[in-house]
């Protein structure tokens, strides 16, 4: 049995971009992944709305800091064969004042925590797969409120640099899957995935795991 920990934000939790709550379990990419891999794999979905990489959020709560909870999470679920990190989009919020390269550096900090954790089989390091988040979009309601557009445009430009900066910094340190080549965020809110994108992502992650990891 291979244990896979999916550590992410609201797109791992399954947030519906129309604001009505959480997608049913079978819609979420983690469940699609589980179904695609089949018997012999345990998928642990650790998604939290608003989770950052390493930042305490003064508005939405310090418990959303992904770095703070990562070690307890790893040790709770060990032994873990693979950790999938799908984070970075919440770091784009203006209150954190970081660029795309600094967000990639924050992911690198999480990678180092995992590598030093000894939470894999026989106390070795788990394999690590980083999913590079897709760029965000200006949502429909913001297009109608033009005063909000400048802030979103800054975040959009940063998110477009994720692929370049994540690859530049993290190549060779872990497995990388660039979701921007596969999916896009919903035009409803510009941040979250629609059901089709969840399906595509789950299938793509399963294929990557079969082809490159296990």
C-alpha positions in Angstrom: 0.0 0.0 0.0 1.4 3.4 -1.0 0.4 6.4 1.1 0.1 9.7 -0.7 -0.5 13.0 1.2 -2.0 15.8 -0.8 -1.1 19.1 1.0 -2.9 22.1 -0.4 -5.3 25.0 -0.1 -8.9 25.4 -1.2 -8.4 23.8 -4.6 -7.4 20.6 -2.7 -10.3 21.1 -0.1 -12.7 21.4 -3.1 -14.0 24.9 -2.9 -16.8 25.6 -5.4 -16.0 28.9 -7.3 -19.7 29.9 -7.2 -19.4 30.3 -3.4 -21.9 27.6 -2.5 -19.4 25.6 -0.5 -17.5 22.4 -1.1 -17.7 20.1 -4.1 -18.9 16.5 -3.3 -16.1 14.2 -2.6 -16.2 12.4 -6.0 -15.6 15.7 -7.8 -12.4 16.7 -6.1 -9.1 16.0 -7.8 -7.8 14.0 -4.9 -10.7 11.6 -5.3 -10.2 11.4 -9.0 -6.6 10.6 -8.3 -7.6 7.8 -5.9 -10.0 6.3 -8.4 -7.4 6.5 -11.2 -4.6 4.8 -9.2 -7.0 2.1 -7.9 -6.1 -0.5 -5.3 -2.8 -0.3 -3.5 -2.9 3.5 -2.9 -4.2 5.5 0.1 -4.9 9.2 -0.7 -4.9 11.6 2.2 -6.5 14.9 1.3 -5.2 17.7 3.5 -6.7 20.8 1.9 -7.4 24.0 3.9 -9.1 27.1 2.5 -6.7 30.1 2.5 -3.6 28.0 3.3 -0.4 29.9 2.5 3.1 28.5 2.0 4.8 30.0 5.0 2.9 33.2 6.0 0.7 33.9 9.0 -2.4 35.5 7.7 -3.4 38.5 9.9 -6.8 38.7 8.3 -7.9 35.1 8.0 -6.0 33.4 10.8 -2.5 32.3 11.6 -3.5 28.7 11.5 -3.5 29.0 7.7 0.3 29.0 7.6 1.3 25.9 5.7 4.7 25.7 7.2 3.4 25.6 10.8 1.2 22.7 10.3 3.3 20.7 7.8 5.5 18.8 10.3 2.6 17.7 12.6 0.7 16.6 9.5 3.6 14.5 8.2 4.1 12.8 11.5 0.4 12.2 11.9 0.1 10.3 8.7 3.6 8.6 8.5 4.9 6.5 6.9 4.2 8.5 3.7 5.5 7.4 0.3 4.7 10.6 -1.6 3.8 14.2 -0.6 2.0 16.3 -3.2 2.3 20.1 -2.6 -0.3 22.3 -4.3 0.2 25.7 -2.8 1.2 29.3 -3.7 -1.9 31.0 -5.0 -2.9 32.4 -1.6 0.5 34.0 -1.3 -0.5 36.3 -4.1 -2.7 38.3 -1.8 -1.5 41.9 -1.6 -1.0 41.8 2.2 1.9 39.4 1.8 3.9 41.6 -0.6 5.9 38.8 -2.2 6.8 38.1 -5.8 6.6 34.8 -7.7 10.3 33.9 -7.0 9.8 34.4 -3.3 6.7 32.2 -3.4 8.9 29.5 -5.1 11.4 30.0 -2.3 8.6 29.4 0.2 7.7 26.1 -1.5 11.4 25.2 -1.3 11.2 25.7 2.5 8.4 23.2 2.6 10.3 20.8 0.5 13.2 21.0 2.9 10.9 20.3 5.9 9.6 17.2 4.1 13.1 16.0 3.2 14.3 16.3 6.8 11.2 14.8 8.4 12.1 11.1 8.2 8.4 10.4 7.6 8.8 8.1 4.7 9.1 4.3 4.8 12.0 3.1 7.0 12.4 6.8 8.2 13.7 8.0 4.8 12.3 11.0 3.0 9.0 10.7 1.1 9.0 11.4 -2.6 7.8 15.0 -3.3 5.6 16.2 -6.2 5.0 19.9 -6.5 2.0 21.0 -8.6 2.6 24.4 -10.1 -0.7 26.4 -9.7 -2.4 27.7 -12.7 -2.5 31.5 -13.2 -5.5 33.3 -11.7 -8.0 35.4 -13.6 -9.9 38.6 -13.1 -13.3 37.3 -11.9 -16.6 38.5 -13.3 -17.6 40.5 -10.3 -14.3 42.4 -10.3 -14.6 43.3 -13.9 -17.8 45.1 -12.9 -16.0 46.9 -10.1 -13.1 48.5 -12.0 -11.4 49.9 -8.9 -10.5 46.4 -7.9 -8.8 45.5 -11.2 -5.4 47.0 -10.5 -4.8 44.8 -7.5 -5.9 41.7 -9.4 -3.7 42.6 -12.3 -0.6 42.6 -10.0 -1.5 39.1 -8.7 -2.3 37.8 -12.2 1.1 38.9 -13.5 2.8 37.2 -10.5 0.8 34.0 -11.1 1.9 33.9 -14.7 5.5 33.7 -13.5 4.9 30.6 -11.4 5.9 28.2 -14.1 9.1 29.9 -14.8 10.2 30.6 -11.2 9.1 27.2 -9.8 11.0 25.4 -12.6 14.0 27.7 -12.2 14.3 27.1 -8.5 12.9 23.7 -7.8 14.0 21.6 -10.8 16.1 18.7 -9.5 14.8 19.1 -6.0 11.5 17.4 -6.5 9.0 16.2 -9.1 7.2 19.1 -10.9 3.9 19.1 -12.7 2.9 22.3 -14.3 -0.9 22.5 -14.1 -1.1 25.7 -16.3 -0.4 23.4 -19.3 -3.5 21.3 -18.4 -6.2 23.5 -16.6 -7.3 27.0 -15.9 -9.1 28.6 -13.0 -12.8 29.3 -13.2 -13.9 32.6 -14.7 -16.5 32.9 -12.0 -14.0 33.8 -9.2 -10.7 33.6 -11.0 -9.1 31.4 -8.3 -10.7 28.0 -8.0 -11.2 25.0 -10.2 -14.4 23.9 -11.9 -15.3 20.2 -12.0 -13.7 19.6 -15.4 -10.4 21.0 -14.2 -10.6 18.8 -11.1 -11.1 15.8 -13.3 -8.3 16.7 -15.7 -5.9 17.4 -12.8 -6.6 14.2 -10.9 -6.1 12.1 -14.1 -2.9 14.0 -14.9 -1.4 13.5 -11.4 -2.2 9.8 -11.5 -0.5 9.4 -14.9 2.6 11.3 -13.6 2.8 9.1 -10.6 2.6 5.9 -12.6 5.0 7.2 -15.2 7.7 8.8 -13.0 7.3 7.9 -9.3 5.9 4.4 -8.6 
